[in-house]
Amino acid sequence: MNFDTLVRELMGAADEGPLSSLPYARTLGLSYRREAEGIMIIMPFAKQLIGSPRRLHGGTVAGLLEVASIAQLVHVLGHEETAPGVKPINVTVDYLRSAACETTYAAALVTRMGRRIANVRAEAWQGDRDAPVAAAHMNVLLVRE
């Protein structure tokens, strides 16, 4: 992942746009939208995202949650003069219900920000934000030089 490019992309003047700096995000067709609480990631439906018939593949939902977590962390850290690099330590995904073949949204919250470790919680939903299809918890190593 090109962290510096992602920081510039998310901290730029545009309030929304494609996530073109991450190859995996490009493959999933992800875009971002800046909101009052932070960054929302949008994954439009595409045929290559299907796992079981009429359901999104769990890996695409997990990828969406991981990108949302990193994007929110970049949003929070991007205001530092020299933002640290981020290296995921682990990601735990809870699949709460089947994800239908439709646009899926994800947003994250940094629940703890230490000097070396950050904890991030993310949720993905379709249509109703109060009915998530999956949730994730991610621990991230902050690489400060």
Contacts in CASP RR format, 6 or more apart in sequence:
PFRMAT RR
TARGET T0000
AUTHOR 0000-0000-0000
METHOD contacts of the structure
MODEL  1
MNFDTLVRELMGAADEGPLSSLPYARTLGLSYRREAEGIMIIMPFAKQLI
GSPRRLHGGTVAGLLEVASIAQLVHVLGHEETAPGVKPINVTVDYLRSAA
CETTYAAALVTRMGRRIANVRAEAWQGDRDAPVAAAHMNVLLVRE
1 22 0 8 1.000
1 70 0 8 1.000
2 21 0 8 1.000
2 22 0 8 1.000
3 74 0 8 1.000
3 83 0 8 1.000
3 85 0 8 1.000
3 86 0 8 1.000
5 21 0 8 1.000
6 19 0 8 1.000
6 21 0 8 1.000
6 22 0 8 1.000
6 70 0 8 1.000
6 71 0 8 1.000
6 74 0 8 1.000
7 74 0 8 1.000
7 77 0 8 1.000
7 78 0 8 1.000
7 83 0 8 1.000
8 21 0 8 1.000
9 19 0 8 1.000
9 20 0 8 1.000
9 21 0 8 1.000
10 32 0 8 1.000
10 34 0 8 1.000
10 39 0 8 1.000
10 71 0 8 1.000
10 74 0 8 1.000
10 75 0 8 1.000
10 78 0 8 1.000
11 74 0 8 1.000
11 75 0 8 1.000
11 78 0 8 1.000
15 33 0 8 1.000
15 34 0 8 1.000
16 31 0 8 1.000
16 32 0 8 1.000
16 33 0 8 1.000
16 34 0 8 1.000
17 31 0 8 1.000
17 32 0 8 1.000
17 33 0 8 1.000
18 26 0 8 1.000
18 29 0 8 1.000
18 30 0 8 1.000
18 31 0 8 1.000
18 32 0 8 1.000
19 25 0 8 1.000
19 26 0 8 1.000
19 29 0 8 1.000
19 30 0 8 1.000
19 31 0 8 1.000
19 32 0 8 1.000
19 41 0 8 1.000
19 67 0 8 1.000
19 71 0 8 1.000
20 26 0 8 1.000
22 30 0 8 1.000
22 67 0 8 1.000
24 63 0 8 1.000
24 67 0 8 1.000
25 67 0 8 1.000
28 43 0 8 1.000
28 49 0 8 1.000
28 60 0 8 1.000
28 63 0 8 1.000
28 64 0 8 1.000
28 67 0 8 1.000
29 43 0 8 1.000
29 44 0 8 1.000
29 46 0 8 1.000
30 41 0 8 1.000
30 42 0 8 1.000
30 43 0 8 1.000
30 64 0 8 1.000
30 67 0 8 1.000
31 41 0 8 1.000
31 42 0 8 1.000
31 44 0 8 1.000
32 39 0 8 1.000
32 40 0 8 1.000
32 41 0 8 1.000
32 42 0 8 1.000
32 71 0 8 1.000
33 39 0 8 1.000
33 40 0 8 1.000
33 42 0 8 1.000
34 40 0 8 1.000
34 75 0 8 1.000
35 107 0 8 1.000
37 107 0 8 1.000
37 109 0 8 1.000
38 72 0 8 1.000
38 75 0 8 1.000
38 107 0 8 1.000
39 68 0 8 1.000
39 71 0 8 1.000
39 72 0 8 1.000
39 74 0 8 1.000
39 75 0 8 1.000
39 107 0 8 1.000
39 108 0 8 1.000
40 68 0 8 1.000
40 105 0 8 1.000
40 106 0 8 1.000
40 107 0 8 1.000
41 64 0 8 1.000
41 67 0 8 1.000
41 68 0 8 1.000
41 71 0 8 1.000
41 105 0 8 1.000
41 106 0 8 1.000
41 107 0 8 1.000
42 103 0 8 1.000
42 104 0 8 1.000
42 105 0 8 1.000
43 49 0 8 1.000
43 60 0 8 1.000
43 64 0 8 1.000
43 103 0 8 1.000
43 104 0 8 1.000
43 105 0 8 1.000
43 106 0 8 1.000
44 103 0 8 1.000
45 56 0 8 1.000
45 101 0 8 1.000
45 102 0 8 1.000
45 103 0 8 1.000
45 104 0 8 1.000
49 56 0 8 1.000
49 57 0 8 1.000
49 60 0 8 1.000
49 101 0 8 1.000
50 56 0 8 1.000
50 57 0 8 1.000
50 101 0 8 1.000
51 57 0 8 1.000
51 58 0 8 1.000
54 100 0 8 1.000
54 101 0 8 1.000
55 98 0 8 1.000
55 99 0 8 1.000
55 100 0 8 1.000
55 101 0 8 1.000
56 99 0 8 1.000
56 100 0 8 1.000
56 101 0 8 1.000
56 104 0 8 1.000
58 95 0 8 1.000
58 99 0 8 1.000
58 134 0 8 1.000
61 93 0 8 1.000
61 95 0 8 1.000
61 99 0 8 1.000
61 104 0 8 1.000
61 124 0 8 1.000
61 133 0 8 1.000
61 134 0 8 1.000
62 91 0 8 1.000
62 93 0 8 1.000
62 134 0 8 1.000
62 136 0 8 1.000
64 104 0 8 1.000
64 106 0 8 1.000
64 124 0 8 1.000
65 91 0 8 1.000
65 93 0 8 1.000
65 106 0 8 1.000
65 108 0 8 1.000
65 122 0 8 1.000
65 123 0 8 1.000
65 124 0 8 1.000
65 134 0 8 1.000
65 135 0 8 1.000
65 136 0 8 1.000
65 138 0 8 1.000
66 88 0 8 1.000
66 91 0 8 1.000
66 122 0 8 1.000
66 136 0 8 1.000
66 138 0 8 1.000
67 106 0 8 1.000
68 106 0 8 1.000
68 107 0 8 1.000
68 108 0 8 1.000
68 122 0 8 1.000
68 124 0 8 1.000
69 91 0 8 1.000
69 108 0 8 1.000
69 120 0 8 1.000
69 121 0 8 1.000
69 122 0 8 1.000
69 136 0 8 1.000
69 138 0 8 1.000
69 140 0 8 1.000
70 86 0 8 1.000
70 88 0 8 1.000
70 120 0 8 1.000
70 138 0 8 1.000
70 140 0 8 1.000
71 108 0 8 1.000
72 107 0 8 1.000
72 108 0 8 1.000
72 109 0 8 1.000
72 110 0 8 1.000
72 120 0 8 1.000
72 122 0 8 1.000
73 86 0 8 1.000
73 108 0 8 1.000
73 110 0 8 1.000
73 118 0 8 1.000
73 120 0 8 1.000
73 140 0 8 1.000
74 83 0 8 1.000
74 86 0 8 1.000
76 110 0 8 1.000
76 113 0 8 1.000
77 83 0 8 1.000
77 84 0 8 1.000
77 86 0 8 1.000
77 142 0 8 1.000
82 144 0 8 1.000
82 145 0 8 1.000
84 142 0 8 1.000
84 143 0 8 1.000
84 144 0 8 1.000
84 145 0 8 1.000
85 142 0 8 1.000
85 143 0 8 1.000
85 144 0 8 1.000
86 118 0 8 1.000
86 140 0 8 1.000
86 141 0 8 1.000
86 142 0 8 1.000
86 143 0 8 1.000
87 140 0 8 1.000
87 141 0 8 1.000
87 143 0 8 1.000
88 138 0 8 1.000
88 139 0 8 1.000
88 140 0 8 1.000
88 141 0 8 1.000
89 117 0 8 1.000
89 139 0 8 1.000
89 140 0 8 1.000
89 141 0 8 1.000
90 138 0 8 1.000
90 139 0 8 1.000
91 136 0 8 1.000
91 137 0 8 1.000
91 138 0 8 1.000
92 136 0 8 1.000
92 137 0 8 1.000
92 138 0 8 1.000
93 134 0 8 1.000
93 135 0 8 1.000
93 136 0 8 1.000
94 134 0 8 1.000
94 135 0 8 1.000
94 136 0 8 1.000
95 133 0 8 1.000
95 134 0 8 1.000
96 132 0 8 1.000
96 133 0 8 1.000
96 134 0 8 1.000
96 135 0 8 1.000
97 131 0 8 1.000
97 133 0 8 1.000
98 133 0 8 1.000
99 124 0 8 1.000
99 126 0 8 1.000
99 133 0 8 1.000
99 134 0 8 1.000
100 126 0 8 1.000
102 126 0 8 1.000
102 127 0 8 1.000
103 126 0 8 1.000
103 127 0 8 1.000
104 124 0 8 1.000
104 125 0 8 1.000
104 126 0 8 1.000
104 133 0 8 1.000
105 124 0 8 1.000
105 125 0 8 1.000
105 126 0 8 1.000
105 127 0 8 1.000
105 129 0 8 1.000
106 122 0 8 1.000
106 123 0 8 1.000
106 124 0 8 1.000
106 125 0 8 1.000
107 122 0 8 1.000
107 123 0 8 1.000
108 120 0 8 1.000
108 121 0 8 1.000
108 122 0 8 1.000
108 123 0 8 1.000
108 138 0 8 1.000
109 120 0 8 1.000
109 121 0 8 1.000
109 122 0 8 1.000
110 118 0 8 1.000
110 119 0 8 1.000
110 120 0 8 1.000
111 119 0 8 1.000
111 120 0 8 1.000
111 121 0 8 1.000
112 118 0 8 1.000
112 119 0 8 1.000
114 142 0 8 1.000
115 142 0 8 1.000
115 144 0 8 1.000
116 141 0 8 1.000
116 142 0 8 1.000
116 144 0 8 1.000
117 139 0 8 1.000
117 140 0 8 1.000
117 141 0 8 1.000
117 142 0 8 1.000
118 139 0 8 1.000
118 140 0 8 1.000
118 142 0 8 1.000
119 137 0 8 1.000
119 138 0 8 1.000
119 139 0 8 1.000
119 140 0 8 1.000
120 137 0 8 1.000
120 138 0 8 1.000
120 140 0 8 1.000
121 135 0 8 1.000
121 136 0 8 1.000
121 137 0 8 1.000
121 138 0 8 1.000
122 135 0 8 1.000
122 136 0 8 1.000
122 137 0 8 1.000
122 138 0 8 1.000
123 129 0 8 1.000
123 132 0 8 1.000
123 134 0 8 1.000
123 135 0 8 1.000
123 136 0 8 1.000
124 132 0 8 1.000
124 133 0 8 1.000
124 134 0 8 1.000
124 135 0 8 1.000
125 131 0 8 1.000
125 132 0 8 1.000
125 133 0 8 1.000
126 133 0 8 1.000
END
